[in-house]
Amino acid sequence: LSAGYAAQRRGLVTEFASGDLIPGSPGGRAGRLPGYALAGFGSIDGLAAGAGEPGAVAALQDRLPPPELGPSDTCHLDVADRFGNIVAATPSGGWLQSSPVIPGLGFCLGSRAQMFTLTPGFASTLAPGRRPRTTLSPSLALRDGEPYLAFGTPGGDQQDQWTLAFFLNHAVFGMNLQEAIDAPAFHTDHFPSSFWPRGSRPRSLAAESRVGEETIAELRRRGHEVETRLPWSLGRVSAVARRGGFLYAAANPRGMQGYAVGR
């Protein structure tokens, strides 16, 4: 996307939270949304327990069960080696509890197939040979043209939000990898969920309580419907980096599920 288009979108951000759903229009194209996005906007049904990706649901409800008792979930791993190879991977299976059963056939859509749309004219419109958009967002960043950073997280629609905050913390605000992961996390459920039944909560903002009471009060004054979460409850970001002949790694303390190891 061009700097001009980014500036155009940035101009839509005002002092107060918007309750609208405003699709992008890169290259002057008319902004469009698939039917499921419009139908689900403003409904919280799709955000109830048992819907969506289990990891995202657990974060939504501040439930951090012990790993041996917890639900199945997406995984993420990052690997770097001395030869300059660097990999980010986000393996994820199908969640039967969130995939609708096809009437008359008796089997579920795969959790990614449900992200197709039947609305004509979209890149994700159901058609032979096409792949649906997914929430999986393993990420790589280059520095001076060389592989530098691999990062990612489980978490359904929160993946891009949590990893963007991590990346900005590191690349723009100068935090090291662990500091960028440990910084208070936040996300919104404003946009309709990628998972059936695709609920949404306009103006919603979930934020770890560590952001501070003053910040939370100011966000509420601006119209955000802030829900404070447990101090260490949002996000599962991990990362590795390679620079100057050294390897760096950082893991997420939230949920006590992440590890950073080297040899």
C-alpha positions, 0 to 999 in steps of 0.5 A, a space after each residue: 500500500 502506498 504512503 498516500 493511501 496510508 495517510 488517507 486511512 489514517 485521516 479517518 482516525 478521529 478523537 472519538 471511537 467510530 461505530 461504523 464498519 468502513 472497508 478500505 478502497 485501495 487504488 480508488 476501488 469502491 469499498 465492499 464487504 461480503 454479506 457475512 460481514 454486514 450480517 454479523 456486524 453488531 452481534 455478539 453471538 459469535 463471540 460466545 464461548 464455544 465459537 471461534 478459535 479456542 485460543 481467542 475465546 479463552 483470551 476473551 473470557 480471561 480463562 487461562 487453564 493449566 496446559 494439561 487441562 486447557 482446550 486445543 489451540 493453534 501453535 506458533 514457533 520461530 526458528 533461526 540458525 547460524 546459516 542465516 535461515 529464519 522461519 515463522 510457522 503457525 500450525 493450526 487444525 480444524 475446530 469442530 466446535 466452531 465449524 458449521 455442519 452442512 445441512 443434509 450432508 452431516 459434516 463440518 466445513 474445515 475451519 478455514 473453508 468457512 472463511 470463504 464467502 458466497 458473495 460474488 466478486 471477492 478474492 475469497 469467493 468460493 470457487 474451484 482452485 481458490 484458497 480462503 483468507 485465514 487468520 494465520 499470520 506468521 511474519 518475517 521482517 528484513 533489515 538492510 535486505 537480510 532476514 532479521 526477525 520472525 514472529 507470530 502468535 496464536 489467537 484467531 482475529 487477534 493475531 494481526 493486532 497483537 503482532 502489529 503492536 509487538 512489531 511497532 514496540 520493537 521496530 519503532 519504539 526501540 524495545 528489545 524482543 522481550 520488552 516488546 512482548 511483555 508490554 501491555 496488550 490490547 485488541 478489538 472485536 469491532 470487525 465481524 469475526 472470521 469464525 462462524 457465527 461471525 459476531 462483532 462488538 463495535 467500539 470494543 477494546 480489550 486491554 490488559 489492566 497494566 495499561 493504567 487507570 488513567 489511560 483506560 479512563 481517557 479511552 472511555 471518554 473517547 467512546 471506546 467500550 473498554 473491558 479491562 482484562 487480567 494483567 497478563 492475559 492477552 497475546 501469545 507472541 514469540 519471536 527470534 532475530 538474527 543480527 551481527 552474528 548473534 541469535 536472539 529469542 523471546 517468549 511470552 510469559 502469558 499462560 506459561 506456554 512459551 519457551 525461548 531456547 538456543 544451542 
